Amino acid sequence: MTDTITDETDTGALTEPAPPESVPREEDRPRSVGKRTLDDRLSFVGAAVGSLALDWVAYYQLLPFTGLLGFFVLWYVTFVGLLAVVTSMSHPRAEVVDRLVTTVMWAAAVVVGAALAWTLVYIGIKGAPALMHVNFFTDDMRGVHSNDGLDRGGIKHAIVGSLIILGISVAASLPLGLGTAVFLTEVGGRFGAVVRTIIEAMTAVPDLLAGLFVYVLILILEPAPDKNGLAAAVAIAVTMTPIVARSAEVALRIVPGGLREAGQALGASQWSTVWRVVLPTALPGLATALILAMARGIGETAPLLIVSGANTYFNADPLHQPMNSLPLYIFSAARDGIPNDLKRAYGAAMVLLLIVLVLFIITRLLARQRAGRR
């Protein structure tokens, strides 16, 4: 009898269900950072609409303020605060911080994109009357007066002058800047610190001083000083070289050191490793450095005012006679405020933006193809 009871007791103990597992707390559950749930979207929309209504009442009904800029700034601040409050009601602190930081980053990107888009649209609308004429791209301004119609004259001389000056500047600044970056990353030492200090100081030097330097060095010392495109290219190269050097140094420093060690372990010399391994690996970054320098150089005006000289006729010889460029043409056309000249200035500014965009695309494509072959 006793044994039977014991067995029944043991059997009951074996078939007794296990105690339920503890339910994880909300803050211990993994959350997806790449997806947005329905709750996220509704919280965002509710905070946006609620802050917009609250801002309208406070800004236009209670406070003596006017203007769209102030309205949107106050609305954004109210929106961020309201979104934090709504999110904190059902989510832990980490997710509240994540949403706020994401909102701030998106807002920064939208502001930059909107500013760029507004600039392009505004310049395009203002310059459309000039851009619609074919002669604007095929003629120069020889014999054309400011009050003449847009069917006369063009910016061919300025476009060609800008491209020639930029080409000479790139040919001078790219080897110097890239060689300096290779020296700083591969050699360095005490003299490397001195070179880096000089490069940083050159980056902070005003561009006008570069024009004055070239004016004294080239033009004044000549027996018969003559402003020309070569002097302008040298001045632009002085401003582009430190940009290439600093940006290229950053691109070369992010190349893993293991690639250098592997190249030397296979018997290659240091400079062969740099030429065949380091530079091809850093090619996209070097292309970015060149793009930044070209965008800076093609838009410079201050050095050109001193060493280039403005002309109204076509001149493709950088060694003789003044050579006009797009920035200098824009400055000259917009200075007097004559309506037709202003339209030509806006049209030239749009052409300058398009040239920078085309150079950017070409440089990136060439760098990507070279990197793919390697």
N, C-alpha and C positions, 0 to 999 in steps of 0.2 A: 504493500500500500504506500509506504513511504517513498519507495523508488519511483512509483508511478507519478506521484505528485511532483517529485523532483524533475522527472523528465518533462512533464507538462509545463512546469515552471521554466525550464531551460528553453523549451520550444517557443514559448511565448516571448521570452527575452530575445530569441533570435529573429522572430518575425516582427518585432516592434519597429515601426518606422523611424528612420533617422531624424534627428532634429533639423529643422529648416536652417539653411545657411543664412548668414547675416547679409542683409541687403546693403550694397555699397552706397555710401553717401553721394550726394550730387556732385560735390567737388572732387570725388575720387574717380568718377566715371571719365573715361577718355572722351574728348570732344574732337570733332572734325574741324580742322582749321581751313580746309579747302572748299567746303560747301557752305551754303547759306540756307538755313531751314526757313519754313514758313514763319516761324516766330521771329527770326531775324529780319525778314522782309517787312513784316507787319510792324515791328518795333521801329524800323527805320522810317517807314512811310508815316506812321503815327507821330513820331517825333518831328518829322519834317513839316507835316501839315499843322500840327499843334503849335510849333514854334513860329511858323509863318503867321498864323492868326494872332498869336500873342504879340509878336513883333509889330504887326500892323496896328493893333490897338494901342500899344505903348508908344510907337514911333510917331504915328500920325495923329492920334487922338489925345494922348496924355502929355507927351513931351513936345517941346517947340523945335522939332528937328525937321529937316527936309533933305532931299537928295537920295538917289538910288544907292550910291556907294555906301553911305552910312547905314541905310536900311538893310542891305545885304550883309554887311559886317555884323550888325547887331543880330540879324536873323541867324547867322551861322553860329555865333557864340551861344545864343539861346538854344539852337538845335543840338549842339554838342552837350550842353548841360542837361537838356531834357532827355536825350538819348541815354546818357549815363544813368539818370534816375530810373527810366523805364527798364533798362537792362539789369540794373542792380536788384530789381524786384524778384527776378526769377533765375538769376545766374550768379555764380561766384565772382569774386573780385578779379580773378585772372581774366575771365572772359569779358568783364566790363572794360578793363584796361586794353584788351586786345581790340575790341570794337572801337574804342575811342582813338587809339593809335591808327587803326586802319582808316577811320574817317578822316583824320587829319592828313594822312598821306595821300588819300584820294583827292582831298580838297587842294593840296599843294600841286598835284599833277594837273588837276582841272584848271587851276589859276594860270599855270605856265602855258598849258595848251591853248586856253582861251586868249591869253595875251598874244601868243604867236599867231593864232588864227585871225584875231582882230587886226593885227598889224598887216598881215598879208592881204586881208580883204580891203582894208582902208586904202593901202597903197595901190592895190589893183584897181579899185573904183576910181581913185583920183587920177591914175595914170592911163586909164582905159582910152580916153580920147586920143592920146598920142600913140598908144600901142596899136591902135586899129589902122594906122597908116604904114604902108610898106616902106616908104621913104625914111621912116624913123629908124630903120635898121640898115638901110643901104646908102644913106647920104651922110655927109658931114655938115657942119654949120658954116661953111665958107660962104660969105656974102649974104647970110640970113640974119635978119634983125629980130629983136625980141618980140616985136608986135606982129611979125609975119604969121600967117596961118600955119597950122600943124601939117599941112600938105607940103611944106617946104622944110628942108633941113632934117638932120638926124644925128644919131650918136655912134655912127660907125667908127669914127676916129677914136672915141672914148672907149668903145668895146675892145678894139684892137690894141689900143695903148694899155689898157688894164691887163689884158692877157699877156702881152709882151713883158711888161714890168713884173707881173706875177711869175712868169716862167723863169726870168733871170733871177728873181729873188729865191725861188724854190731851188734852182740849180746851185745857188750859193749857200743857202741856209740849211738845206737838208744834209749834205755831207758834214758840215761843221757841227750841227746840232746832234746828229746821230753819232758822229765820232766822239763828241764830248760825253754823250750818254754812255757809250761803250766804255770809255775811259773811267767814268765814275763808278760803273757797276763791276767792271772786270779788273781794274787796277787799283783805283782809289788811293789810299794812303794819306799822308799829310797834305800833299799837293792837291789831292782830290777834294779835301775840305775847302781849300782856297778857291778851287775852280767852282765848286758848288755855291760858295758865297758870292762869287762874281756873277754867276748865272742868275741867282736870285735877285741880286742888285740890278742887273740889266732888265729883268722882268718888270721891276718897279720904276724904271726910268721912264719919264714921259716921252711920248713919241716925237714931240717937237724937238727935243734935244738930239734925237737921232738925225733929224733933218738938218739941224744946225751943225752937227758933227760932220756930216757928209758935205755940207755946203762949204765949210772951212777946209776940209781935207782935199776935196776934189775940185770944186769950182773956183775958189779964191786963189788956189795955188797954180791954176792954169794961166798961161799967158793971155789967152782970150777966153774968159769964162763964158760958158754957154750952158744954160739949163737944158737938160736932156733926160731921156728915159733911163739911161744907165745910172745916172746919179740917183734918180728916184728908186730904181731897183736896189741899189746898195743901201739906201736908207730903209727901205722896207725889209731887206734881209737882216739888218741890225735888229729890228723889232721881232722878226720871226725866229731867229736863231735860238734865243733863250726859251721860247715856247716849245720848239722842237726838242731841245735838250732836256727840259724838265719832264715833259710828257713821255718822251722815249725812255728816260731813266726809270720812270714808274713802270712802264711796260716791260722793261728788261728785268727789273727786280722781282717781278711776280713769276718769272720762269723758274720752275723747280730746280733746286741745286742738284738733284739726282741726275738730271739730263746732262749737266756739265761733267759730273763725275763719271757717268757712263761713257761719254765721248772720250774723255781722257783715259779711261780704263781700257778702251779699245785701241789705244795707241795714237790717237789724234792729238795734235798740239793744242794749246789753249786757244789760239786765234783761229785754227781750223774748226774747233768746236764752236766757237762764237759764230763763225760764218755759216757753218752747215747745220747747226743745231739751235743755238740760242736765238739768232735773228729770225729764222723761219718760224720758230714757235711763237715769238712775240710779234709777228707781222701784223695781225689785226690791231694790236695796240699801237704799233708804229704808224699804221695808216691813220688811226685816230689822231695821233700827234701831228701828222702832216695836215690833216683836215683842219684842225684847230688853228694851226699856223697860217694856212692859206686863207681861212675865213677872216683872220685878223689882218693879214697883209692886204688882201684885196679891198678891204673897207677903210684903209687908212687915208686920211686927208691931210693932217697937219704936216707930215714930212714933205708931201707933194707940193704944198703951197710954197715951200722954200726952194726945192731943188728941181722940180719938174717943169713948172710953168704951164699955163693954160693956153691952148690954141684952139682955133676953130676949123682947122684943116687937117686932112689925113696925113699922118706921118708914121711910117713903120720903121724908121731908122732910129734906134735908141742911142746912137752916138752923136747925133747932130739935131739941133733944133728942139724946141719944147715938144713934149709928148703929153697929150691930155689923157685922162683916165676917168672912169665912171664916178668915183667919189668927188673928184675935183670938178667934174662937169655938173654934178648935182649941187655942189656948194655954190658954184657960179650962177647956175640957173635959178636957184631958189633965193639968192641973196637980195635981188631987187624987188621980188614980189609981183612981177608982171604975170598976168593970168596964163598966157600961153607958155611962158618959160616955166611956170610952176607945174603945168601939166607935163611938160617935157621932163622936168626934174623927177616927178613922181613916176613917169614911165621908165626913166633911167634907173631909178631905185628898184623898180620891179624887175628889170632886166638883171641888175646886180644880184638880187636875191635868187633869181633863177640860175645864174651862173654858179653861185655858191652851191646850190642844190645839185646841179649837174656834176660839178667837181667832187662833191661828197659821194654821190652814187658811183661815179667812175672809180674813185680811189678805193671805196669799200669792195666793189666787185673785183678789181685787180688783186687786192690783198687776199680776198677769199679764194680766188683761183690759185694764187701762188701757194697759199697755205694748204689747199687741197692736194696739189701736186706733191708737196713734201710728205 
